[in-house]
């Protein structure tokens, strides 16, 4: 039986891969910008607070998109929602068949179904 996990060589189209790279870069830029606003380098007073709120919202959006992309990868690999693994039933069927063949070849007592 084969256990399928989210880490693997699942094919992913170029557009989704590019989106993932952009999200990582965007989060890094937004975090740096948020730090600058927090220490007062950008904006001041009400303006700074508004900018900080906007940046926090964009970071939440980026994290949400990253979570959805991870869910998509799991779905593509056949992993059920909320799980970190899937079973490869075809591989399990082959493995069980091979074991039964070996048992039959050993000439055990009686026939196996």
N, C-alpha and C positions, 0 to 999 in steps of 0.2 A: 504494500500500500504506500502511496506517495502522499506526503503532506505538502500542500501548496501554500506558500507564505507570500506576503506582499512584496518582499524583496525578491526580485528575479529579473529575468530578461524579457519581461512583457513588452511587446511592441507598443510604442507610444508615438503618435504622429508628431511631426515637426512643430506644428502650431502649439500644441499643448506643452511641449518641451520648452519652446521659446517663452510661452506665458509663465511657466514656472521660473525660468531665469529672470524674467522681468519682475516678478513678484518678490524674489529674493533681493534684487537690487532696489526695488521701490521701498521695501521694508527697511533696508539699511539707511536709505536717504531720509525716510520719514522719521526714523529714530534719531538720526543726527539732527534733523531740523527741530524735533521735539525738544532735544537737549538744549539747543540754542535758544529756543523760545523760553524754556524753563529758567535759564540763567540770565535772561534779559538781553541777549545779543540781538534778537529779532523781536520787534514789537515791544510794547510796554503797556502796562495797565490792562484795560478792557480789551484792547487790540490783541495783546499777547495771550490773554485767556481764551479769546475767540479762536485764535490761531492754534493754540494748544488743543482745544476741543476738536477743531477740524482735523488736525493731524492724528489725534487719538482715534477718530472715526475712520480715517483712511487706513490706519494700522489694523483696526478690527476688520475692515472689509478685506484687506490683504490676507489676514489670517483665515478668514472665512473661506476665501477662494482657495487657499492652500489646502484647507481641510476637505473641500469639495473635490479638488484634484486627487487627493489621496484616496477618497472614497471611490472615485472613478477608476483609479488604478486597481483597487481591490475588486471592484465589480468586474473589470476586464479579466482579472485572473480567476474569477469564479468564487470569490470569497464573500460569504454572506455578510450583510450589514451587522455591525457590532462585533464581528469576529476578526481574529488575526490569522486565521488559517482556513484551508479548504481541503477536502479529500479528493484525490484523483481516483474515482471509482473504476475507470478503465484499467489503470495500472494495478489496482487491487485485484480486479477480476483476473488479470493475466498472472499475477503472482500466486493467487490461490490455485488457478489451473495448473501451474507449474508444480506446486507442492503436491497436488493430487496426483499428477503424472508420476512424480518421484515415488510416492507411496505405492501406486499401482505397480511400478517397475520393481519395487522391492519384493513383490510377491507376498504381500501380507495375507492374513487369513480372511478370506471372503472378498467379495467385490465391493468396490466403493461406488456409490451412485454417481 
